[in-house]
Amino acid sequence: MSFDEPIITFDNVWKKYSKSGIFHRSLREDVMRIFSLKQDNLKLAGNEFWALKNISFQIFKGQTLGLYGPNGAGKSTILKLMSDITYPNKGSISVQESVAPLIAMGAGFHFDLSGRENIYVNGAILKMKIKEINKKMESIIKFSGIEEFIDMPVKNYSSGMHLRLAFSIAIHSEASIYLFDEIIGSGGDEEFRKKCFDKIFELKEKKKTIVLVSHDMEVLKNFSNRILFLNKGEITSEEVL
Amino acid sequence: MIKLFYKFLKYYKDYRDLYFILIWKQFSVRYKQAILGVVWAVIQPLSLMGIFTLVFSRIMPVKISTLPQPIFFYSGLLPWAFFSSSVNYSIPSLVSNYDLIRKIYFPREILPIAGIAIAFIDFMIAAVIFIILLFLYHIPITWCALYFLPLVALLLLFTISFCLILTVVNVYYRDVQLAINFLLQLWFFATPIFYPIGMIPAKYKFFIYLNPLCFIIDSIRKSVIGGAPISPYAFLFMFCYAIILFVISFNFFRIAERKFADVL
């Protein structure tokens, strides 16, 4: 791949969500929907809203993009779309290389299993092979800094220990794009925070592509090449650093 | 065809480890604080076998078949236990893992299929008991017993198709989860588990063939216990039926899958 080809492209992406907490619509409506060939994707039903409105941007290899905005601006939705968890209602998204969604920290942790067993579960969910996990096991445990508790059930972990283990596994997954969702600054003590920042710098040096979501402008300015300001599903402005 | 095969190989290579880990996880979590452990796998079919034998030989003596009653009941209960526990494990699998589905991408069918795999492990343990029972009752084992293997493959195909569809529907309408115990109960009585297929009146025969469990259970009795071969035409018919159902349910799952993260 040439260097100036975008690694992630969002092209006029629209995404709607339903406001009602639970999915609810009538059976009749569902049956009608099957028979109607054309679906008007850009129309909102009564309880729906646009989480993203006509979003377009590109990210190039090795860049770090920051996403900044108030709650509900659509930052996490963008990360979800990048990692294939959900799909746009209109527009297209192309992601050229493998993604490590660090929004999935601790996904699949089972509280009755020990830390070590959970490394296997979470690691496999993060697309690691068993061999690979075996190889990285020592390094994961070491980075987490909870060596003494690694064989204890996770239900007895403090929230900080939980976070350390989850972050440590996530950071060991191999990909060329890393997505961080508001992990820095939430939980974790000063020492671990620094460790995380060092790790992000290390990824930057390895020319990995990073997308960072944070409420902390200081953090974003430290790492990003470019910051997108989002509000109510739209890009309001952009800052190149 | 070759392309499809390559696709399957790639899929297998990419997700084999995830399947393995998720199955191992569920298996070890389930038996973590259970004293009886894997004995639970055989408790359900064995105890039902005991009850049926008691009812139909002591309380309400009926001559059901020429086979020894415990063997007759167990041969029906064995596939049934697999089917019903697959349904019970897989249907809530997407809903209870919503956290995972909203956080990361992986082929969603892994969750219900891992549930079915757990039920299959139980099935294999229970099948060992079946073999022991065959010896205990001096049933002569002939080469026809080998029909058991394709019948199990058929059972697996049907179970996976059926579970995939119900699992998807349950994402949208949780009614499935509420109704399933009741439905399984009805299904249990509509399947020749504690009565032979021959007792069903001819005018209902059509429904019998809609319910693949009837064919599977009846054929296990005929071939493994009775030592008789199964009609290859009936087998071919059921096999085509299973494949069609499987393709439909898998594609249905694949289409619905894209919306799971939004709906859950």
Interface residues (C-beta under 8 A of the other chain):
Chain A: Y17 S18 F23 K80 S83 D84 I85 T86 Y87 P101 I103 A104 A107 G108 H110 D112 L113 E117 Y120 V121 G123 A124 I125 L126 K127 M128 K129 I130
Chain B: D14 D17 L18 F20 I21 L22 W24 K25 S28 V29 K32 Q33 N97 D99 L100 I101 R102 K103 I104 Y105 F106 Y172 R258 A261 D262 V263
